[in-house]
Amino acid sequence: MDDLKYVEKHWYDGEQGQLIDRIEQALLQDGKDPGNLSIDDLAAVDEFHIRGREATAEVTELADIQADEHVLDVGSGIGGPARYLAFTRGCKVTGIDLTAEYCDVANYLAEKVGLSHRVRHEQANALELPFEDESFDVVWTQHISMNIADKDAFFAEMSRVVKPGGKVVVYDPIKGDEHPLAFPVPWSRDGDISFLVNSSETRRTLENLELDITEWQDVSQKSISWFAANAKQPANPNALGLNVLLGEQWRQMAANMVKNLNDGRISIIQVVARKR
């Protein structure tokens, strides 16, 4: 199995159409009406990055997303951040993800919350974005690069499709010290598809693409606090949450993320860079 298929299989290994059923069953368990949804009803499952909706809102402010901008969300998952951007900022969002089932679910949920006129998703490879040069005002990515070995190609594609003066927005885990990570983590169960680089390498890659870094924030401590707050919540395997996507290993993955953060093995950064 090639790396791309392995990554796709990691994030979804079920039958086509099954994920929507899982989400709707969890919504019912949480007392929600699947036929009458808001973006807030879905936030527990469709923001699957550290700090969830809190992080998306913070990065939106940091990047100063405007209503007249067209945003490309690279690695859009089931579309939570795209829907948040479209709803709160009034902008247009195109999402791409390697996992076809996620794109189908994202489009379905955009329609359910009345945002399909502003949000669309399609299956694509982040290393071969199916768009013309300088097509977007903002190119945005959250917790995707960890699965991509070729960081130069990844960021080069993002830079290629953003307009001059446009923004590249990154919210990602990166390598901390040289100690190996504790696995499993959300993006890799055994390390085979985990490709972290450190802050110096990340900066160098962006700057070599003529991207001027205007914001660079380390939010590792905020992430530790977020995990601590979530650990106090009572476990409910039927409730809407990241267990719907990642299965029973989610709690072990979360525990390992706390360990990796506390030990300095990873850091969490949020970055805004402008294309010259």
FENGITA-V57305 format. One line per field, one symbol per residue. ss: DSSP state (@ for helix, = for strand, . for the rest). phi: phi as a letter, one per 20 degrees, with the letter a starting at -180 (. if undefined). psi: psi as a letter, one per 40 degrees, with the letter a starting at -180 (. if undefined). A space follows every 10 residues. Layout:
ss->???
phi->???
psi->???
This chain:
ss->..@@@@@@@@ @......@@@ @@@@@@@@@. .........@ @@@@@@.... .@@@@@@@@@ @@@......= ====.....@ @@@@@@@@@. .======..@ @@@@@@@@@@ @@......== ===....... .....===== ==..@@@... @@@@@@@@@@ @========= =====..... ....=..=.. ........@@ @@@@@@@@.. ========.@ @@@@@@@@@@ @......... ..@@@@@@@@ @@@@@@@@@@ @@...===== =====.
phi->.fgffffffg ebcdefnfff ffffffgffe meegebddff fdffdddebf mlggfffffg fgelfdfeed ddeeneleng fffffffedm eecddcbfeg ffffffffff ffdmcffdcb cbfaefebfe cfglecfcdc bclcfgedfe ffffffffff eefgnfdddc cbfcfeeeff fedecgeaec nfcdceceff ffgfffffem defdcbcedf fgffffffff fefffbfeff afffedmffg ffffffffff ffemfccdcc cccdef
psi->hidddddddd dhfaiheddd ddddddddde eiheegiidd dedddeggih ebdddddddd ddefhideih hhhhfebeed ddddddddee ihhhiiidhd dddddddddd ddefeeeehi iihihdeghf iiifeidhhh hhfdedehdg dddddddddd eiiheihhhh hiiihbaeii ihiiidehde edfhgiiidd dddddddeef hhhdhhhhfd dddddddddd dehihgeeih aedddeaeed dddddddddd ddeediihih ihihh.
